[in-house]
Amino acid sequence: MRNNFKFFFVIVFLLGVSTTTMNAQKTGNIVEYFGKEKINDVSEGNVLHVFKTGLALQMQNLGFESSSFPNDPVFNRFLTDNQYRATKESTFDIDFLGQPVKWKSIKIDSTSSFSGSNLRSAYVYLTYTSNSEQIVLFEASGHSIALINGFPHEGDHYDFGYSLIPIKLKKGENIFVLKVGRFPRIRARLITPSTGVQFTTRDMTMPNIQQEESKAYKGAVRVVNATENWIKEAIIEAKLADNNSTTIIANMPPLSVQKIPFSFTSNSVDASKERVDLQLNLKNNKGITINNQTVTLEVKSKYKHHKKTFISTIDGSVQYYSVAPSTSKEASQALFLSVHGASVEAVNQANAYVQKDWGTLVAPTNRRPFGFAWEDWGRLDALEVLADAKNIYKPNESKIYLTGHSMGGHGTWYLGATYPDKFAAIAPCAGYPDLLAYRDGFSRTVLEMTPEQLEERGISAKRVERMKLEHVNTPLQNMIERAGTPSRTLKLERNYLQSGVYVLHGEKDNVVPTAIARQMRERLGKFHNDFTYYEYPDGTHWYGNHSVDWPPIFDFFKQRTIQKDSAVKKLEFFTGSSGVSATSHFMTIHQQEKPFEVSSFDFSKEEGFNIITTNVALLEVDLSKLTETVNEITLDGDTLKVSSDLKNFFKKDNEKWITTTAPSLSQKGPHRNGGFKDAFRNNVVFVYATKGSTIENDWYYHKALFDAETFYYRANGNVEMIKDTDFSLKKYADRNVIVYGNKDNNAAWKVLLKDSPIQVKNNAVSFGDKILSGHQWGLYFAVPRTDSDVATIGVITATGDMGMKAAYANHYLVNGTTFPDVVLFDSNLLNQGTDAVKHAGFFGNDWTIEHGDFEWK
């Protein structure tokens, strides 16, 4: 299991990168500091209060914590004890050296920020005394999460200045506890909103207007609802020159901010214009304008570098990608997918490339400049952009290529291994193949430091001794980690046989150490016959635009095409989950024998049509894609008759393969396969409980709101959030649903989950015929929507208030974390991490417990 200490070194690394890249940007580097300046000005109202003093508590982590379930004793204390107050020099805990961990006084600097090395791995405690109840906007930056009067809210850990949290202050003391994010600085202030409902231009997603043609566009702007009322059927009116467009807003919850997609239209624009103004009017359901905003948009030629927007099927949000179009207008050219590094905006990624005369380059966003390291929702973003670009540019389907730098180099290794038949060749630049191993490498670096180096960094010898202790996973912890198999790139490395590989790395790269690239050269050399390795002499991590736009890479690409299915004579394919990657060419792994273990097939037609499989329960072979006639195949030694012009399906039956029909969509398969994180896609909607006690209703509302805030911030997302009483199967047909609450307090439970093999109510949870009593249980699980062939239900539930608060964390919205179909834990989760997880595992291919794979503690 990874630990927070390892994350500390990743943070230090990112600090180093951002410092370097900020300086480099002055000379034209692709990397900007997060791609944008931090927002400092307030246009949404008047500053009511700037927090100038507070208390800080620095917590050291020694490791061996799960990244999925990290310990958080500080938030646990505030969540479970509403009488607890931090005071100056009071002792919160005793550290592993026997020293008291105390709250220390802090005050702001000249930038109105709390800053300094004492804020690394720290919590900041702030208070504000209000003379009355009032609604304000809490604006803070630099923190990863906040507890405000006992309820969690997403932070602004990239320090963008985006965070605006509408809250209702209590009369008297109000408590704010902030967990410090990537950098040791925090800013916090309260704003009196200028109006109850308004636009904010912080963090808009907008396209470039194209000079050459009239067309419809999609944009997204955030709307602040600083009232205690639902905003129903409000309208965004968009005016650009003589074109008017209107968009109805889905209902907005009280005290929330949402990033709303809207449509607008533009005629072709005179080439002399560099910018045009878009007028946005926000109207209530009676047509009365309640707020307005003018937005300036850049005008670009579609034949030059520009950015496009599209609607994502993940959550209905607006995302953008950047384009370096071909200089030629010939049809059926190549398409290059270039994935950016940490902190790089997609615009800057595309701008690093000169335009090619034989293909178009597109750069997706990964949902954010840091995003998800091209895994999880970053992976889905790359696939959505690839599909949209194919639809627009109509490339030659055999000339699709993949490249990227740094974190994008990882994305290239990862996406290239996960979807090997989509790319003719891949070119990872300054990349690392496996995210978890890369993070672990920073811990190994510490263990190799001299005493002098350790002292320089303030790392004690005893701390290193603790780090050297070997941690042995329990079977249950192994089960949790298994959900991350699709991300273990090196387990899929033989998929690289399906494409050419060009590895580019700087000779003196100390950010992604050159040794990582050399290790990959050695690994590829043992099985791959079509790869090139080049170390740029004296090259560091970034040595100019040719760090990505390296002509020999594109020469390498030009010589390679994706094989046609009919030309494939040998084919190996590996996957960690058919829900992530199932297909290569004409074969699909629909189901695994052991979920989230590596599955594979090895095909050859040198001596007949022969397939050898590992960990495959149901396989499809689509012979209609081939030109020759095939009458029989040999599958793990079993000879089977087939139909040459059809899709053929085979399943394991008592260790023998038999012919079968197409699998039912009610079973697991590529369309929905778990684990729990997979529920957060497919235009997902959050449904929270309103039928419980006041405490339950408040908690589940704020938990859903917290997750919506987190998905907005981390994924540039827009999740619809509704009451349980407003949910209907028809209105939300075929959409994924996240249910917050249990059978007793969420009215949608009986509609969605009455047949679920897991049932949760107050003081009891049942797994089939196994019943656990008590109010301390919390649970995450995912099951199919029985009224849909494609949709999944994710459930965030508890048996009582103790379990609810243990379930506050939402690390399932973070890349690199692992969650099986089911995870049960008790109220000690925040203090004990995975030691408090009591049950985890995967349902069977029929979504039953009986045929599943589970571990109990």
Secondary structure, 3 states (H helix, E strand, C coil): CCCHHHHHHHHHHHHHHHHHHHHHHCCCCCCCCCCCCCCCCCCCEEEEEECCEEEEEECCCCCCCCCCCCCCHHHHHHHHCCCCCCCCCCEEEECCCCCEEECEEEECCCCCCEECHHHCCEEEEEEEEECCCEEEEEEEECEEEEEECCEEEECCCCCCCCCCEEEEECCEEEEEEEEECCCCEEEEEEEEECCCEEEEEEEEECCCEECCCCEEEEEEEEEEECCCCCECCCEEEEEECCEEEEEECCCECCCEEEEEEEEEEECCCCCCCCEEEEEEEEECCCCCEEEEEEEEEEEECCCCCEEEEEECCCCCCEEEEEEECCCCCCCCCEEEEEECCCCCCHHHHHHCCCCCCCEEEEECCCCCCCCCCCCCHHHHHHHHHHHHHHHHHCCCCCCEEEEEECHHHHHHHHHHHHCHHHCCEEEEECCCCCHHHHHHHHHHHHHCCCHHHHHHCCCCHHHHHHHHCCCCCCHHHHHHHHCCHHHCHHHHHHHHHHCEEEEEEECCCCCCCHHHHHHHHHHHHCCCCCEEEEEECCCCCCCCHHHCCCHHHHHHHHCCCCCCHHHCCEEEEEECCCCCCCEECCEEEEEECCCCCCEEEEEECCCCCEEEEECEEEEEEEHHHCCCCCCEEEECCEEEECCCCCEEEEEEECCEEEEECCCCCCCCECCECCCHHHHCCCCCEEEECCCCCHHHHHHHHHHHHHHHHHHHHHHCCCCEEEEHHHCCCCCCCCCCEEEECCCCCCCCHHHHCCCCCEEEECCEEEECCEEEECCCCEEEEEEECCCCCCCEEEEEEECCHHHHHHCCCCHHHCCCCCCCCEEEECCCHHHHHHHHEEEEEECCCCCCCCCCEEEEC
